[in-house]
């Protein structure tokens, strides 16, 4: 297991996932602010682990594998926690479901394409989608506690969640379009002698 700062940041982000979710479902002011603080730290490590790995030439296969998993775990756990508390409900539940479904589908597609040694790079639009998604979740974690300080925090979070869901559909379509020729290619039969 490679031990370097970029990978340690990724490990830390994974460790923060249940802590953020645990505080988010407590649904009290101090718990929301605690969950938000930890979530923001986790989101910031998402930027720095990749940046430092490239800058310090410490990229590893483990880091490349764990980084997107850590992101998806964080997003999924927070979406589930916010659904549990009712911050995401009604029509907004569908936005959360779109985001979760896309993350699972794209992960499966990436795994399949990796076996074929086909790389699908992350687009700039997908990076914007992730940023909007993280900001939406931060606003929703703050929820009613944030509304007491700045009215409209929850509504802004819901609006950004829908914006992230729309971008999620578009970028998911982009990934599937890029991988479609590999998905529809006939399976090569192995030589019977091998």
Secondary structure as the mmCIF struct_conf table of DSSP 4:
data_model
#
loop_
_struct_conf.conf_type_id
_struct_conf.id
_struct_conf.beg_label_comp_id
_struct_conf.beg_label_asym_id
_struct_conf.beg_label_seq_id
_struct_conf.end_label_comp_id
_struct_conf.end_label_asym_id
_struct_conf.end_label_seq_id
BEND BEND1 UNK A 4 UNK A 4
HELX_RH_AL_P HELX_RH_AL_P1 UNK A 5 UNK A 26
BEND BEND2 UNK A 28 UNK A 28
HELX_RH_AL_P HELX_RH_AL_P2 UNK A 29 UNK A 55
TURN_TY1_P TURN_TY1_P1 UNK A 56 UNK A 57
HELX_RH_AL_P HELX_RH_AL_P3 UNK A 61 UNK A 85
TURN_TY1_P TURN_TY1_P2 UNK A 86 UNK A 86
BEND BEND3 UNK A 87 UNK A 88
TURN_TY1_P TURN_TY1_P3 UNK A 90 UNK A 91
HELX_RH_AL_P HELX_RH_AL_P4 UNK A 92 UNK A 115
TURN_TY1_P TURN_TY1_P4 UNK A 116 UNK A 117
HELX_LH_PP_P HELX_LH_PP_P1 UNK A 121 UNK A 123
HELX_RH_AL_P HELX_RH_AL_P5 UNK A 124 UNK A 149
BEND BEND4 UNK A 150 UNK A 150
TURN_TY1_P TURN_TY1_P5 UNK A 151 UNK A 152
HELX_RH_AL_P HELX_RH_AL_P6 UNK A 153 UNK A 183
BEND BEND5 UNK A 184 UNK A 185
HELX_LH_PP_P HELX_LH_PP_P2 UNK A 186 UNK A 191
TURN_TY1_P TURN_TY1_P6 UNK A 192 UNK A 193
#
